[in-house]
Amino acid sequence: MSGSSQPRVAIVHDWMLLGGAEKVVEQLLDLYPEAPLYTSCISKPWAYKLRNRTVITGYLNNFLLQRIRKFVPFLRQRWFQNLDLSGYDIVISSSGAEAKGIKVPAGVLHINYCHAPTHYYWSRYDEYIKNPGFGVLNPVAKFGLKLLLKPMRTWDKQAAKRPHVMIANSTHIAAEIKKYYKRDAVVIHPPVDIDRFIKKSQQPRHGLIVAGRQTPYKRFDLCIATANILQLPLTVLGNGPDHARLVSIAGPSVSFKTDVSDADMVQAFQGAAGLLFAGLDDFGITPVEAMAAGCPVIAYKAGGALDYVVDGETGVFFDKQVPQSVVTAIKRFEQITFSEKAVVKKAVSFNPKTFKVLIRKLVDKEFANFQK
């Protein structure tokens, strides 16, 4: 930035627990080393990792409220919009929920990195109503979501008007922002830790894998159903609330590995012939990680996958989330000789350095315009 002094920056994020969104925050903090982080709650591992940074939390950062955080979005709404963000020149919010609803003082630029319009109000409302993920408390969660949906949607739409600039993590999410919030957004893809997946030596590839947190919307069940039909070796990596159901429908050609370390995941991606990616994801870091290891992707033609799967070059698409569509894609996949070099090259474009360069360029430009 130009000028004799650097602008004062603050970073705001929904919560620092699990997931790819926290990786975005990590890179933002690296880009702005003096910026404090405001977040509703933070896990012990993240608190330790950020022990040398200024992290501001509030009453929501306690064990009980972390456990029931899905039940109390109205408390997060109130906490975020009552934050005192005076004293800064730029505030960057990272949000797929309530953090975008901050109110900055006049003369302060607010840039929002939107991971998605809030899922449980918009694109995945039907999924959440069907299976909120609260176990025995599902009936309570369903009742509360139905009861509060209208006022929550109203608040969410108003909150989305507050940022001066919105960034989307994929072209899919840019379209979702336009659909639900009636706003334009600049696309800057999230950072992916590419380097640790790149193969250091040649080794044969065999078998297909599916990896990630086992939740219904990821559609691991579709991958397993397809493997059952083809009697195809498929390794399912990871765990999650849908694990027991997935095991119950798996045929003899399907194997599971639940206790998977980071090193195990790297090795799996480096040795697999292909990764199945059957869900509709906002972006989808796992397929890009697999591609960084030279592993092509068989993906549902929707969502974030449209930004990195090049049909016939870095993988293949299937058009419908039904087994026969995936069967057809796998058969076509098996007829293509993929260049590991080309697959890796596409993945490398999503590296953290590129992310930070693009963010810095956008922030500088918007701040300069904001001051005019």
DAFENFEN-V387853 format. One record per pair of residues at least 6 apart in sequence whose C-alpha atoms are under 8 Angstrom apart, sorted by the first residue. I is the first residue (numbers start at 1). J is the second residue. Records with the same first field share a line. If there is no record, write none. Layout:
# DAFENFEN-V387853
I=J ; J
This chain:
# DAFENFEN-V387853
1=7 ; 364
7=88 ; 89 ; 90
8=35 ; 87 ; 88 ; 89 ; 90
9=32 ; 34 ; 35 ; 36 ; 88 ; 89 ; 90 ; 91 ; 92
10=35 ; 36 ; 37 ; 38 ; 88 ; 90 ; 91 ; 92
11=25 ; 28 ; 29 ; 35 ; 36 ; 37 ; 38 ; 91 ; 92 ; 93 ; 94
12=37 ; 38 ; 39 ; 91 ; 92 ; 93 ; 94 ; 99
13=25 ; 37 ; 38 ; 39 ; 40 ; 93 ; 94 ; 95 ; 99
14=39 ; 40 ; 41 ; 94 ; 95 ; 96 ; 97 ; 98 ; 99
15=39 ; 40 ; 41 ; 42
16=22 ; 39 ; 40 ; 41 ; 42 ; 43 ; 46
17=41 ; 42 ; 43 ; 46
20=285
21=94 ; 95 ; 115
23=191
24=94 ; 190 ; 191
25=94
27=191 ; 352 ; 356
28=356
29=35 ; 37
31=356 ; 360
35=54
36=53 ; 54 ; 55 ; 56
37=53 ; 54 ; 55 ; 56
38=55 ; 56 ; 57
39=55 ; 56 ; 57
40=57 ; 58 ; 60 ; 61 ; 76 ; 79 ; 80
41=57 ; 58 ; 60 ; 61 ; 62 ; 66
42=57 ; 61
58=79
60=66 ; 75 ; 76
71=141
73=98
74=152
76=98
77=98 ; 99 ; 101
80=98 ; 99 ; 101 ; 102
81=101 ; 102 ; 103
82=102 ; 103
83=102 ; 103
84=104
85=91 ; 103 ; 104 ; 105
86=104 ; 105
88=108
89=107 ; 108 ; 109
90=108 ; 109 ; 110 ; 111 ; 367
91=104 ; 108 ; 109 ; 110 ; 111
92=110 ; 111 ; 112 ; 113
93=99 ; 100 ; 110 ; 111 ; 112 ; 113
94=100 ; 112 ; 113 ; 114 ; 115
95=112 ; 113 ; 114 ; 115 ; 116
96=114 ; 115 ; 116 ; 117 ; 118 ; 119
97=116 ; 117 ; 118 ; 119
98=156 ; 159
100=112 ; 159 ; 160 ; 162 ; 163
101=156 ; 158 ; 159 ; 160 ; 162
102=159 ; 162
103=162
104=110
109=163 ; 164 ; 367 ; 370
110=162 ; 163 ; 164 ; 165
111=163 ; 164 ; 165 ; 166 ; 167 ; 363
112=163 ; 164 ; 165 ; 166 ; 167
113=166 ; 167 ; 168 ; 169
114=166 ; 167 ; 168 ; 169 ; 173
115=168 ; 169 ; 173 ; 282
116=168 ; 169 ; 173 ; 176 ; 177 ; 282
117=123 ; 173 ; 176 ; 177 ; 180 ; 181
118=156
119=125
120=128
121=149 ; 152 ; 153
122=180
127=217
128=142
129=142 ; 145
130=142
131=138
132=138 ; 141 ; 142
133=241
134=141
157=180 ; 181
160=181
161=181
165=185
166=184 ; 185 ; 186
167=174 ; 185 ; 186 ; 187 ; 188
168=174 ; 177 ; 185 ; 186 ; 187 ; 188 ; 189
169=187 ; 188 ; 189 ; 190 ; 282 ; 283
170=187 ; 188 ; 189 ; 282 ; 283 ; 303 ; 304 ; 307
171=187 ; 303 ; 304 ; 307
172=282 ; 283 ; 302 ; 303 ; 304 ; 306
173=282 ; 303 ; 304
174=184 ; 185 ; 186 ; 187
177=183 ; 184 ; 185
178=184 ; 185
188=355 ; 358 ; 359
189=283 ; 350 ; 355
190=350 ; 352 ; 355
191=350 ; 351 ; 352 ; 353 ; 354 ; 355
192=285 ; 288 ; 289 ; 350 ; 351 ; 352
193=289 ; 351 ; 352
194=289 ; 292 ; 347 ; 348 ; 350 ; 351
195=292
196=266
197=266 ; 269 ; 270 ; 289 ; 290 ; 292 ; 293
198=270 ; 292 ; 293 ; 294 ; 344
199=270 ; 293 ; 294
203=271
204=271
205=270 ; 271 ; 272 ; 273
206=271 ; 272 ; 273
207=232 ; 233 ; 234 ; 235 ; 272 ; 273 ; 274
208=233 ; 234 ; 235 ; 272 ; 273 ; 274 ; 275 ; 276
209=234 ; 235 ; 236 ; 237 ; 268 ; 272 ; 274 ; 275 ; 276
210=220 ; 223 ; 234 ; 235 ; 236 ; 237 ; 275 ; 276 ; 277
211=236 ; 237 ; 238 ; 275 ; 286
212=237 ; 238 ; 239 ; 286
213=238 ; 239 ; 240
214=220 ; 238 ; 239 ; 240 ; 241 ; 242 ; 243
215=240 ; 241 ; 242 ; 243
216=242
217=279 ; 280
218=277 ; 278 ; 279 ; 280 ; 281
219=278 ; 279
220=246 ; 278 ; 279
221=246 ; 249
222=278 ; 321 ; 322 ; 323
223=276 ; 278 ; 323 ; 326
224=234 ; 246 ; 249 ; 250 ; 251 ; 254
225=249 ; 250 ; 323
226=323 ; 324 ; 326 ; 327
227=233 ; 234 ; 251 ; 253 ; 254
228=250 ; 251 ; 252 ; 253 ; 254
230=327
231=251 ; 252 ; 253
232=253 ; 254
233=253 ; 254 ; 255
234=253 ; 254 ; 255
235=254 ; 255 ; 256 ; 257
236=254 ; 255 ; 256 ; 257
237=256 ; 257 ; 258 ; 260 ; 265
238=256 ; 257 ; 258 ; 259 ; 260
239=258 ; 259
247=256
266=293
269=275 ; 289 ; 290 ; 293 ; 294 ; 295
270=290 ; 293 ; 294 ; 295
271=295
272=295
273=295 ; 296
274=295 ; 296 ; 297 ; 298
275=287 ; 290 ; 295 ; 296 ; 297 ; 298
276=297 ; 298 ; 299
277=287 ; 297 ; 298 ; 299 ; 300
278=298 ; 299 ; 300 ; 321
279=299 ; 300
280=300 ; 302 ; 303 ; 304
281=302 ; 303 ; 304 ; 305
282=303 ; 304
283=303 ; 304 ; 305
284=304 ; 305
287=297 ; 305
288=308 ; 347 ; 350
289=347
290=296 ; 297
291=297 ; 314 ; 343 ; 344 ; 346 ; 347
292=343 ; 344 ; 345 ; 347 ; 348
293=344
294=340 ; 341 ; 343 ; 344
295=340 ; 343
296=314 ; 315 ; 338 ; 340 ; 343
297=309 ; 314 ; 315 ; 316
298=315 ; 316 ; 317 ; 318 ; 329 ; 330 ; 333
299=305 ; 309 ; 315 ; 316 ; 317 ; 318
300=317 ; 318 ; 319 ; 320 ; 321
301=317 ; 318 ; 319 ; 320
308=314 ; 346 ; 347
309=315 ; 316 ; 317
310=316
311=317
312=333 ; 336 ; 338
313=338 ; 339 ; 342 ; 343
314=338 ; 342 ; 343 ; 346
315=333 ; 338
316=329 ; 332 ; 333
317=329
318=325 ; 326 ; 328 ; 329
319=325
320=326
